[in-house]
Amino acid sequence: MFAGPMLAGKNLNGYIDKGLLEVHNHRQRHDALAAEMKERKFNHSSPLPAFEVTISGKIDPNKSLQDLCERCEKCRMLNR
């Protein structure tokens, strides 16, 4: 979700403010999600660019799930 904006040089503060991004854990979370996608035979085509790691942000699990369900029909169906 963040690779595209990062590659485009976009500011990620909105994601941090909304509880959707922890910069210091982003690489680990991205790699885990990419592995899960490959395991499920989904297409993963968003390599994560290099970025400066700072301790910033805190994930809000409820907001994260809400955002995921807004973006993914399959996720909406699974979380009804």
Residue pairs with C-beta under 8 A, 6 or more apart in sequence:
1 20
1 71
2 12
2 15
2 21
2 26
2 30
2 48
3 30
3 46
3 47
3 48
3 49
4 46
5 12
5 15
6 12
6 48
6 49
6 51
7 49
12 21
12 23
15 21
15 57
16 23
16 56
16 57
18 60
18 63
18 67
19 57
19 58
19 59
19 60
19 63
19 64
20 59
20 60
20 63
20 64
20 67
21 57
21 59
22 29
22 56
22 57
22 58
22 59
23 51
23 53
23 54
23 55
23 56
23 57
24 53
24 54
24 55
24 56
24 57
25 59
26 48
26 51
27 48
27 53
30 48
31 48
34 44
37 43
37 44
38 44
65 79
68 75
69 75
69 76
69 79
70 76
